[in-house]
Amino acid sequence: MSKGLTVNPKKLLVVAIIILVFIVTYPVVEWNISCPEARIDSEGNSSCIWLKNLLWEAVALFSLYLPGDGLSLTPSLDEINHRNIFPMFVFLIISFIYYQRYK
């Protein structure tokens, strides 16, 4: 007989915290890091923009593609329109309850 899917409550809680910290801190880091100018380093510029877009897509994915939460830390339009901490905060609370129940 199969036990089914088992999840370590401590690991689930740690993953939820790490993702929430990423969602909160990435917009500030991205706002303060500038890509090299395209006329000086075109390959570096395109790589930098590609990576920033990929990480913004991850932020939007973890935000469940909901509109911005109104708690932006920078004037970045990406943060204002795409970052929402509430889905991951709810996941963190659920993970904490799961951890408390099954530790």
Secondary structure as GFF3:
##gff-version 3
##sequence-region A 1 103
A	DSSP	alpha_helix	9	32	.	.	.	ID=ss1
A	DSSP	alpha_helix	42	62	.	.	.	ID=ss2
A	DSSP	alpha_helix	77	82	.	.	.	ID=ss3
A	DSSP	alpha_helix	86	102	.	.	.	ID=ss4
###
